[in-house]
Structures are given as C-alpha cells and as structure tokens.
Amino acid sequence: MEKYDVIVAGSGMAGTLAAITASKEGLKVLLLDRNKKEEVGKKTNWGWVCGDAVAKSHLDFIKKHTGIEFSFPELEKKVDGVYALSPNLKSKFLFEGEGYILNRPLFERKLLDIAIKSGAEYMPEFEVEGPLMENGFITGIYGKDAKKQHNEINARITVDTLGVSTNLRRKLPENPYIDRFVSIDDIEATGRYICTFEEDHKDKLFYDPDNALIHLNQELAPGGYGWVFPKKDGRINIGLGVQQKSLEIRNAKLGKKDTLHTLIDNYVKYIPVIKNCKIYDEFNNGKGYWSVTVRRQMESLVFNGYMGAGDSMAMPNPISAGGIGPALTAGVLAGETAVNAIGKNDVSIKGLWEYNILFNEAYGNKTAGLEVFRTYLQSLNNDVLNYGMENFVSGKEAEELSYGRVPELTLASKFKMVLKGAANLSAFSNLLFAVKKMKRLDEIYKNYPKDIQGFIHWKEEVKKEIEETKKHFKPTPI
C-alpha cells in the first residue's frame, strides 16, 4: 500500500493551502476531493455556498507565508468595509475593514493549480468515509474512489478539511482533546442567492456598491443576520443565516411557519432598492443552502497523526459566520506544522501541538469571546437591539467587540443613558455580564497550554465560562 507523508482530505481553501505549504517543502502529499476537478472546493450540489467575503489582512497573511498573491478575476470586487446595521437602520457600525468579495469557484481553481504545480498529487471524486487507526494513531483514511471501489490510503499525518459534516472528526476515537460533535444550537442554517438586479433607487442602508452590509434583525433573520454584498457588474450576493431554536421561538410567537427558504425570499423583498432579482447561475452556483458553525474552534486541533482546519474544526467567526479567513490561515499553519513534525519524526499529539499554539496566536484566541457576544446578541429582540446599538456602546467600542477584542469599556458611566425600562436595564446589565465573560476568556486563551500538560484543566475552564454564559442568555428573538 502506497504511503504518503501527508493526506489532505478535502480540497477547499484550507486543504489546498495545507497541500501547497507541505508540498513546497518536499513532502509527499495526496490531496483528496469528492468533486470533479472543474468543481474543486464545491461544498454541496447547490455549489460554493458562502457570502464569499474575506478581509485583506487574511490575504496578506497568505502572501507573507507562501508568496501567493491574488488578483482579478478570483478577487471579484474590492470593498472598503463591512458594516452592521441595527433593525431600525439608525445605527451603523464598522464590523470589519478593507476586503474582497471572491469569485469562489475561480479562487478555488487557482489554489488547486498551485497545489498541483507545487508537487501535490490530486485525486478527485474520492469520498472519504473515515480514518484508519492503529495503536491510538490516525494512520490514514478509507473511502470510495471514482469507481466506487473501497480504498485505504496510509499517511503519517492526515489533515481533515472535509467541512462541517466531516466523517473524520466525528469518527475519531473518544478523546479529551477534540470534540467530535457540535451542538445544534452552535450551528446556523445559511442560504444565499447570487443575483442580477435593477437598482430602484439609491439607499446605502440597503445596498452599497463599495461596502458589504449586514442587517441585524431578529424578525427577518432570527438568531443571525442578513447580508447584502456587492459583486462585479451590478450583481449581489444576498443571503441570511438563522439559528434553528431562535427561528422556532420566533415562528411560535408570531404564529408563522417560515423556513430558511421563505425567510430569504422575504429578505430579498425587504430590500427596497432591489428590483427584478434574478439568479445568476454561473458555474451552477446561483442559489444554495448550507450549515455553518458559530462557536469557538475546537480547543485542540490535533490528535495523534491528525490535524484539522477550516469548517472541520468549527473555525468560522462566531458572530459573522465568516469562515474564509480562518480557513486560509489554518491551512497554511497546518502545512507548516506537518513539515516540522515530520522533520522531527514526531507526528504524535505532542509533535503536532505547535499547530494549536500558532493558530491560537494568529486567530483562535478571540473566538471564545466572540461566541459569548454572539450568545448575548441572540438574547436581544429588535427593540433592545435598536436601543443598545444607539446608547450602550460607541462605534469604536462596537468595532473592538466585533473583532473579539475587549476594550476597556467605561460602561458603568453610561447608566445615565439607560431609560428606566426593565428590558433596557436588563439588556445593559447583561452586556456588562457578557463583557466580563469575554475578558475572562481572553485571559484564559492568553494562557493557552504550551504543551499537552495542563490542557485538560484548561479546556474545563473554557467550557465552564461558555456553559455559564449560555445558562445566563437564552434566545429571545421576539
């Protein structure tokens, strides 16, 4: 049986970058993909379902570590920033800075071309079914090839980039390091359309050709938000994400039977500047639905002979559900770690631990705090969201919170701005509670274990803070 240094299971963004990084350093790499080559990175039969937005800082990270640069046409549209708007549209906060809206299929194809040129062996139409295990180590994968024949392939390291529904993470042996399953309450159902449209009139609260817009509105998108992202030639990427529990509560209180599908259609109608929205079905990618995790990434990303990256490890931003940036970052760091571990002849969890530290420093240390803030936001109805965004925090403080940074808020001095209404006072008190939890988790993640020793206790501390947060905040969309 042919043996590889590294098997990368899944040829999305994280996977191809892991393969590129490892192959460039001379490792023998096999890159597996369930799709045909021309559909590399496709998430589902619906296509590459995503908002397709990525911050410039993440692309700068890729250039610094790999030398890879991107341009048009894979970077389809530059945006100056991402703005979040309150339900009544009276408050508008910068959520993230300069970035791009991708042509996702072309972006994925470019990465694959680079991976193959870097020396990775590419095997399309392979369905990974689970991990091979021996003496407590993951030693490769098994699955079915393009002819539906059973195959077992060995490797010293397996990199899991199969996505949110990965068979590899879910079939790991029970262990105290990586959670094998994700709670349904930490998953959002998302859907989006890529459309051509006629602009009925100008209103940058609903459509801005230079900025990406996020609408917070618990009636339109319970437990999540809607987005309107500009694309080239007057097209848009429009969609929303919802939490199932919040949707059920909202439907029950309003006496409705809305689904994700009907909510998206209602959202398109809600945007008054958009007329004659027609699906733009290039690459059969115009309309689609998918699930996204909105929790902190797995506390450990490694096991014996195993690393995970991207959606497989619950890496999307817990507030925005943006997964492209962390996936790109993690793919590079996973490849670099694989090179170092094989060079040292140690692919155990101890030998791969460096990856945990690197990702935590590059991105992961803020995500538990963001999970707290997401849980807080889901406890607010539209009236409280409107009042809170106008009175509780400044634009600068909101920006800091959206990045997962915990500023030194002078919230105690702002009680004078709170009306003597129970809902507002409660929401403000809850904001103080959330910020306190974010600060605590920030401290915990600053002390991420430098090795496997102490990890179990550290993970228990994280879970304690998250569980207390979720016990304190319950979804209240209406």
N, C-alpha and C positions, 0 to 999 in steps of 0.2 A: 504494500500500500504506500503510495507516494505521500511523503510528509513535508509539510511546509513549516517555515518559521512562524508565519502569521496567516491565519484565515480571518478575513474581514467579512462578516455575514451581514449583507445589506449594503447596497451601492448608492445610498443617498449622500447627502453632503458630508456628514460626519464620517461615513465609511470610506468614501473615495479619498478624503483628505488623510485619513489614517493610512490607507494603502499607499498614497503618494509619499508621505513622510517616511514610512518604513522602507518602501522600495528604493527610494533615492539613496538610502544608506546601505544598500546591497542585500537586504533581507529577501528571502524567497516568500512572496506574498501571493495569496489567492483571494481575489475579490469576487464574492458571490452576489448574484442579483436574481430575484424572482421574475424580473421583467425582461422583455426583449431589449436588445442593445439600444434601439432607437427610442425606447421609453425608459431609459435608465432613471432611477430615483422616483419613479411613479409610485404614489402611495397606495392607490386603490383603483378600481375600474373607472372611478369618476375622474381620475387624473392626479395632478400635483396640488392637492387641496391645501391652500395656505393663503395668508394675507400677503406673502411674498415681500415683506419689508425687512430690511436689515440696516443696522446702523453702520456708518462709515468706519467707526472705531473697530468693528469686528473684521472688516476687510483689511484695515491697516495691520491688524494682528496677523492675518494670514500672510500678507506681504512680508512682514518682518521675519516671520518664522520659516517661510518657504520660498519667498521670492515671487510668488504667484500674484499677478495683477489681473484685474477685471476691468472691462470697459463695455461700451455698447457693442453688440445688442443684448448681451446677457444682463448688463445693468441697464434696464429699460428706461428708468425715469429717476432723476435725482429729486429728492425732496429736502426742504430746508429744516423740517422738523416734524414731530408727531405731537398733536395737541389733543388733550382730553377736555370734553365739554360737559357741563352739568346738564341735567334733564331739561331745565328751563332755558338752556343756552346762554345764560347770563354770566357764567364763569367759564374761563378758558385757560387751561394750564399747559405749559410745555411739558410733554411727557418724555420725549427723547429728542436728541438733536439731529444733525445732518445725517442723511442716509439715502438709500436707494430702494426702489421697487424693482424687483427682479423679473426677468422673463425666465421663469423657473425651469422649464424644460431645457432651454439653451444653456443656462448656468450649470445644470447637472451634466449635460453633454460635454461641456468644456472640461469639467473636473474629471470625467471619465477618460477623455482623450489624454489628459496629462498623466493620469494614473497608469494607463497602458504604456505611454512613452517612457514613464519612469521605471518600467520593468515589471509591474504587477500583472499577473495572469488573471484574465477576466472570464468568468463563467456565467453567462446569462441563463434565464429560465431554469433556475435551480431553487427549489422550495426547501428551505431549512426547516427541519421538524424538531430538532432537539440537540442537546450536547452529548458528546461522548465523554464518559467519566472513567477514571481509573485511579485508585488509591487516593481519593479525595481531590483529584485534579481534573479540570476540564481539559480533555486531550484532543478536541476537535468537534466536528459536527456530523450529524447524519441527516439525510433527506432524500428528495427525489430530483433526478436530473430532468432535462428537457424531454427525454423519452419515458419519463415516469418510472424509471428504474431506481431501486434503492441504492444509495451510495453512502459510504462512510469515509470521511476525509480527516486525516490527522494533522495537528499543528501544535507547536509548542505554546502558542498563545492564540486564543480566539477572541476577536473583538466583535462585540454584539452591537450592531447598529441596525437592527431589524425594525425598530419603531415601537410605538406604544404597546402593540399587541404581541411583542416578541415571544417566540417559543423558547428562546434560550434562557432569558432571565426567569421566566415562570417555571422552567424545568430544572433550575439549579437545585442541588441538594439543599435541604433546610439548613440555614446557617444564620449566625447572628450579625452578619455584615451587610448583606443586600436584601432589602425587602423584595420578595418575589411577586407580590401583588400590590395593586394600587386601589385605594378605596374609590367607590363610585362618586363620592362627594368631592373627590380631588380630580375629577375628570369633567371637562366641558365638551359638550357636543357643539361642533362648529360647522358652518357651511358658508359658501361664498359663490357669487357669480362674477364672472368677468364679462363686462357688457360694453357695447357701444351705446351712446345715448345722445339725446339732444338737450342742451342746456337751456332750460326755460327762461331763467334769469340769473343774475349774479347774486350769490349769497355765500360768503366764505364760512359761514357757520355750518353749512351742509356739504359744500364741495369747494375745495381749494386746489387749483392746479399745481400749486407749489408746496403744499403741505399735506400730510396724512392726518385724517381726522378720526377721533374715537368719540362715540356718543355713549355716555353713561346714562342708562335709562332702564329702570327695573321693570317697567311695563313692556317696553319693546324688547329687551334682552335680559330677562331675569337671571341674576347671579353672574352676569357677564357684561358684554357691551357690543355695540355695533361699530363697524368701521367703513369709511369711505376713503380709499387710497387711489390717488390719480395714477394713470398709466399713460403711455405714449399715444399720440394721435387721438386724444379725446376719449380714450377708454377708461374704465374704472374697474377696480377690484372692490366689490361691495359685499359685506357679509356680517355675520354675528356669531357669538358664542353664548351658550346658556348652560347653567348648572341644572341638572335634572330635578333636584329637590326644590330649588327655587321656582322652576317652571311649574311644578305640581302645586306648590303653595299659591302661586300667582293665579293659575287656572282655577283653583278651587275658590279663591276669594272673589274672583271676577266672574265666575260662572262660565268660563270659556274652556275650549278643548284644543287650544293651539298646540302645534308641534313645531319643531325646528323649521320645517319646510314652510309652514304658514307664517311663522314669525319673520323669516327672511323676506318673503313676499310683502308682508305688511311694512317691513322696514324700507324696502325699495319705494313703496308708495308714500312713506313718511317723509322722504327726502324731496322737497317740493321743486328743487331745481332740476331734477332728473325726469326727463320725459322720454317715452319710447325706448325703454331699456331693453336691448336685445342681446341675447347670449352671443358672445364672440368665441367661437368654438375651435380656435386654432389648437392643433395637437389633441383634439378631443378633450380639452381642458377647461371648457367654459363654465361648467356647473358641477359642484361637488360638495360632499359632506364627509366629516371625519371627526375623530375624538382627540382631544389634547389634554395632557396632564397639567394641572395648575397647583402643584405642590413643590416643595424643595426637592432638589435632586436626591437620589439615593445617598444615604450618609456615607456609604462606601461604594466606590465604582469598580472595585476589583475583588476577585476571588482567585483561588489557585488556578493559574493558566487562563484567566478570564478577565477581560475588561469590557465595559460598556460605555457608549457615548450617544449623545442626542436623545431622541424621544425614548429610546430603550431604557434610559436611566432617569426619566422624568425631568429633563433639563429645561423645558420651556419656562419662560418667565411666569411666575405665579399670578401676576396681575394682568399682563398683556397677552399671555399665552404665546408670546413670540419665541420661536424655537430655533430660528436660523442662526442667530449669533452664537448662542451657547453650543450648538451642534458643530459649527465651523471651528470654534475654539477647542472643543473637546476632541475632535477628530485629529487635529494637529498634535495635541498633547498626548493622546493615546499612541499615535505613531512614534513620537519621540521616546515615550516610556518603553514601548516594545523594543526599540533599538537598544536602549540602555540595559534593559533586563536581560535580553538575550546575550548582549556583550558580556555581562557579568555572570551568565549561566545560572540565573535565578529567576524563574517565572512563577514562583510561589506568591502568595498574597503579600508576603514581606518584600519580595523583589519588585512587585508592581505598585507598592504603596506610594511611591513618588508621584504617580498619576493623581491620586487623591489630593495630595498637597498642592500640586501645580494647578489643578482645576479649581480648587478652593480659593487659591490666591487670585486666579485670573477672572473668575466669575462666581463661583458657587457660594462664597461666604455671605452673600446678600440674600440668597433665595429663601431662607427660612423666615427672615424678617419680612420679605415680600409676601410670603404665604400668610403671615399674621395680618398684614394690611389688607390683603385680598379677603380674608375671612371677615375682617371688620367691615369692609365696604359692602359685603353681601348681607350684612345685618341692617343696612340702611334702606329706607324706602325713598322715593323720589323727593318728597318734601324735605326730608332731613338731608339728603344729598345736596339739594339746592342750597339750603341754609348753611350747611357745613362748608361747602366749597367757597361760599361767599364770605363767611365770617371766621371759620376756625383756623385756617392756615393761609399764609401768604403764598403768592405764586412761587417764590423761591423755595419755601418750605415744602410745597407740594412737589416741586421738581426733585428736591432731595429725596423725599419719601418714595417717589416713583422709581428712582434709581436704586432703592434699597439702602440708601444712606440715611442715618438717623441724625438729623441736625439737633442742635441744642435749642429746642423749641421753648419759647417763653409763653407757653400755653396758659400757665397759671394767671398771667396778667390779662388774659383775654376773656376771662369770665364776664367782664363788664359788657362784652359784645353779645352775650348769650341771652336770648329772650327768656322770660320766666315761664317757659313752657316745658312740661315734663319730657317731651320727646327730644327737644333740643338739648336740655341739660343732660339727659341720659346719653345722647349721642356724643356730647362733648366729653363727658366722664369716660365713656368707652374709648374715645380717641386717646385720652391720657393712658388708659389701660393698655391699648394697642402699642403706643409708642414705648411704654415701659417694657413690654414683651419684646419689641424689636431691639431695644437696647440690650436686653439680656441675651438674646440670641446672637447679636453682634459680638458680644463679649465671648460667648461660647465658641463661635466659629473662628474668632481670632486665636483661640487656643486649640485649633484642630490638632489631633494627635499626630506627632511627627513619625510615629511608627505604630505598629499594631497594638502595642501595650497601651492600655488605658482607653481603647476605643469603645469597648462595651459600655463602660461607665459614661463616657462622653455622649454616646448615642442615646442612652437613657435620659440624660439631661435635656437633650434636644426634644425628645418625644414628650417629656413631661411638660415643657413650655408650650409645645404645639397642642397637646391634649387640653391643657388648661385654657388656652385661647379658644379652642372650638367648643369647649363646655360653656365658656362665657358668652360667645357670639353664636346666635342661631340665624339662619336665613330668614329675612323679613322683607321680601320684595314689595309687599303691598301693605 
